[in-house]
Amino acid sequence: MTIRIAILDDYQKAALSAADWDSLGPEAEVTVFDTYIEGEAAVAEALKGFDVVIGMRERTPFPKSLIGALPDLKLLVTTGMRNFSFDMEAARAQGVVVSGTAMLGYPASEHAVALMMALFKKIPLENHVMHAGGWQGDVSEGMHGKTLGILGLGKLGAKVAKVGLALDMDVIAWSENLTVERCDEVGVGYVHKDALFAESDVVSIHQVLSDRTRGMVGLSEFTLMKPTAYLINTSRGPIVDEVALIEALANNTIAGAGLDVYDVEPLPKTHPLRSLDNAILTGHTGYVVKELYVLAYGEALDNVRAWMAGAPVRVLNGE
């Protein structure tokens, strides 16, 4: 009997080289989908007849309706040990095991720093100028003595804060439940929300998306910011009011933004952010590094092997 396994949303074509899928044996047939499948009906059609689906966290959601449209599905794997876009109860009711994998806790902080550096040092522009045969496109800015505002001082925010401190930046932080004691522990200053946006030369967002944080950064925050200031978002797109952000960038209310996350992903080809020269854009790659793929796909392979042996591991929707 052939076990049909689908690996979804492998945009960077990394899954097959990240783990030894051949070790599952001749009865396992692995199919990789390396482009985005748009729309639930199209996903259901593409996955018809598959026993196992391996999804990259938050790329393709699996609501109750999609799970119900896949009667052959028996194992659903997500990278990460939580996935709010998978209906765990619907899967359990249908007899589908959902399992997860470990993830790395640092890549997004590195990505935030990379975007910050790219904005201050004009790296994308200078790279373009050089490849076009030119020399020196603009004047970069020093980061020494500038103010870095951290919106959310958890593990990722603290890592970015420490880089700012190492660069001799003044680092301040705010979030709704942040304490002075936590700021003292990291070595940064505590300020109120309005002061964070008014005083910072760059604001980096490190918040979890929730009803409380959705739209947390909008028109009023952009109005408070300096016209020379930058915004970095490697957390979740809807934390920022995207319409207000586009207007702030287009009108030079702020100097620029470094973005890795968006309201709609993948970002539509005609999206207005793509036409703004003062927006540095990456395609939600902040959390995916080679080391992450090896870890996550390696554990996804282990999950499939254990399920095939009748003893599922890392089950997320158990009783």
N, C-alpha and C positions, 0 to 999 in steps of 0.2 A: 504493500500500500504506500502510495506517494504522499508525503506531507508537503503541502504547498505553503511556502513562506514568502510573504511580501515585506520588503523594506521600503518604507515610504519616505518621500521628501529628502532624498540623498542628493541635495543640490550640488554639493561639492565632490560628488562621486568618491566618497571616502569610506563607505561602509564595508565594501568587499575586502579592501586591503587592511582594514582596522581589526579584523578578527578572522579566525580560521573556520569559515563556514563549511568547508569541505569535510571538517571533522564530524559533522552531523551524520555523515554516511550517505550512501546512494539513494536511500528512501526520501531524503530531503531535497526539495527543489526550490532554490532561492531565486526570486525575481526582484530586481531593484527598480524603483520608480524614482528617476533623478530629476524630474520636472514637477512643478506644482500642478495638482489636479484641482480645477476650480469647480466648486459646487458639489453639494452632497450627493446628488444623483450621479454625477460623473465618478465620484469616489466609490460609490456603491457598485457601479458597473465595472470599474477597474478591478475591484477587489472580490468580485464574484468568484466563488469556488476556492478561495484561500482559507486554509486552516489556521494560519498564524499571521498576524500583522505586527510589524515592529514600527512604531512611530517615534519621530523626534518630537520631544515635548513642545506642545503649543504650536506646532506647524499645521497639522490636520486634526481638528476636533472630532471626537467620537460621541455625539449625543445619542440619546435613546433611539431616535429615529434611524440613524445610520446603523447602529448595532443591530436593530431589528431587521434591517434590510440585508444582513449578512448571516444567513442561517448556517453556513458552513464554518463560521468563525468559532474557534475554540480557545485560542490564546491571543491576548492583546498585550503587547509589551510597550511601555513608554520609557524613554530615557528620563532619569530622575525618579525620585521616590514619591512624587506627587504630581498630579496633572489635573488641573481644574477643568480642562476641556474634555476629559473622559468621564462619561457617566458610569461610575463604578457600580451603582446599584442595578442599573439596567443590564450591565454586563453579567453581574452575578445572577440576576433573575433568568437570564438566557443561558446560564451555564458556562459563560465565558470567563476564564481566568484572566485577571489583569495583573501583570507583574512589572516591577520597576528596576532601575539600576542606580548605581552611585553616579554622582556628578562631581565636578571640581568646583571649588568655592572661590577661586581667584580670577579666572580669565576676564570677567566683566570689568573688574577694577583696572586691570591692565589696559583694557580697551578704552575705558574712560580717560585714562592718562594719555593714551596715544591720540585720541581725538583732541584733547586739550592742547597737547604739544603741536599737533597739526594746525590748529587755529592760530596759536600765538606765533608759530614759526613759519606760517604760510607754506607748508610743505606741499600740498596739492598744486598750488599755483606755481611754485618754483620748479616742481617736477615737470609740469606741463610746459613751462617756458624753456627748460633745458632740452626736452625732447623735440620741441619745435625749432631748435637751433638758436634760441635766445640766451640771455645771460642776465640774471638778477631781475626778477619781476616786480618785487615790492619790498618794503622795509618790514622786517619782522619785529616782534615786541619781546622785551625781556619779561621774565616771570618773577624774578627776584623782587620782593617787596610788594608784589601784587596781592590782592585778596582773593582767596579761594573760598567759596561758600559751598558747604556740603549740606544737601537736603536729605537728611536721613543718615545717621551715624552708626549704622550697624556694621557688620563685618566688612562689607564691600566699601561703604563710605569711609570707614576708618582706614582702610588700605590706601584709598585715594588721598585722604587727609595726610597720611604719613609721607607720601611722595611730595605733596605740597610743602610740608614742613622741611623735607630734605632739600627742596629747591629754595628755601628761605622765603617762602610765601607766608603771608598772614592767613591763617586758616580759621574760619568761623563755621558754626553749624547751627541748624535748627531742624526739629521735627516736632510733631504734636506732643509726643510723649518723652522727648529728650530731656535729660536732666543735666544740671551743672556738673554733677559728680561724673557722669559719663564723659562729658567734654574734658574735664580735668584728667581723666584716665587716659584719653587719647592725646591730650596736650593741645587742644584747640579751644577757641573762645565760644561761649554760648551767647547767642543773640536771639531776638524775636524774629518772626518771619519777615516782616517788612524790612527790618534792618539787614537781614541776609541778602535780600534782593537789591536793596539800595546801595549797600557798601561793597558788594562783591564785584570783582573784575571778571570772574567766571563762576558760574553756579553749576555744580554737578549733582544730578538727581540719583538717589539711591533709596528708593521707596518701593514697597510692594504695592501692586495695583489692588485697590479695594474701593468700596463705595466712598470711603472717606478721602482717598487720595485721587480719585478720578477728577480730572480738571483742576487739580490743585494749583497748577501754574497756568495762568491765563492773562487776560488783558491787563488787569490791575498790577500783576507782578512784572510784566514787561514794561509797563509805564514807570514803575519804580526803578528799573535797572538803568545803569549808565548807558549812553549810546555807544560806548566803547566796549561794553561787556559781552561775554559769550555765555551760551547755555549748552550744557552737555546732558544728553539723555541716553543712557544705556540700560534703563530699567524697563519701563513699559510705555508705549506710545500714548495711551489715553490719560496718563498722569498730566500731560500737557494738552491744553486746548489747542488743537492743531490749526484751526482757523486763525486764532489769535497769533500763533507763532508765525504762520506764513505772512500775516499782515505786518508783524513786528520786523521780520527779516526784509520784506519787500520795501518797507518805509524807512529802514535803517533806524528803527527805534532801538534795536540792539545791533551789535556789530556782526554777529554770526552765531551759528549753532553747529554742534557736532552731534549727529543723530544716528543711532543704531536701531531704533524701534519706532513703530508707526501705528496709527489707528488701524490700518488695513495692511496685512502682510500676505504675500509679497507686495511691495509698494507698486501701485499701478504705473504703467509706463508713461502715462500722460499726467501724472501727479504734479501739481505746481511746485512742490519742493525740489523736484529734479531740475527746474529751470532757474533756481536761485544760486547765484555764484557764491553767496556768503553762507551757504549750508554745505557742510562736509557730511556726506552720507555713506553709511555702510549698511549692508543688508542683514541685520540681526545676526551678525557674526561675532558679537562680543563674547559670547559664552562658549563658542566652538573653537577649540584648538586641537592639534593632533593628539595631544595627550588625553583630552576629553573623549575623542572618538575611540581611541584604543580602550579606555576604561569602560565607556558606556556600551559600545557595541560588543566588547568582550563579555560583559555581564549579560547583555541581551542574548548572546549566544549561549551562555550558561543557563539562562532562563529557559530557552527553547529545549536544550538538551535535558534539563531536569524535568520539564513537562513531558517530553517524549518518553522519559523513563517512568512516568507516573507519579513523580514526587515534586510538584512545582515549588519553586523558591521565590523569595521576595514578593510574595503575593500581596497586592494592595486592596483587594476587594473580598477578602475572606470574611467569614462570619465573626 
